Amino acid sequence: MANRDDVDRELARCADCGAVYAARQWPTGKVQPIGSDRCECGSTDFIIVSSIDDESSPGGASAE
């Protein structure tokens, strides 16, 4: 089992349906939603969400 310090908490998106979960990324690279081993759609494939674009912020525009 991995040491607690070796596991990163991330935001992950389901590769099949796009649902977003709080997740853990294990030292092996495996991404798993916290509290579950799969998405509600049944998928076990997740992609780390690396950043949020300004266009996706509420209102769709950035402050200038």
Phi, psi and omega in degrees: 000145181286147174293144181306326180287344181274352184257129179259139173271132185220174170255126184232148180246137177296131181290340182265308186252347178089001178298145184249137183225151164289135186216168174247140173249117182280160179304336179283350183099348180295137178247128184224131177300143179290127178088004180205169175245001180203166177284163175300333179280352179102350181289149174242012180256123182230150180239131178294132175274114187273326180199165178246127179287151177302328182294337181269001179286157179307133182092343175074008181220151177268153179287139178238000000 
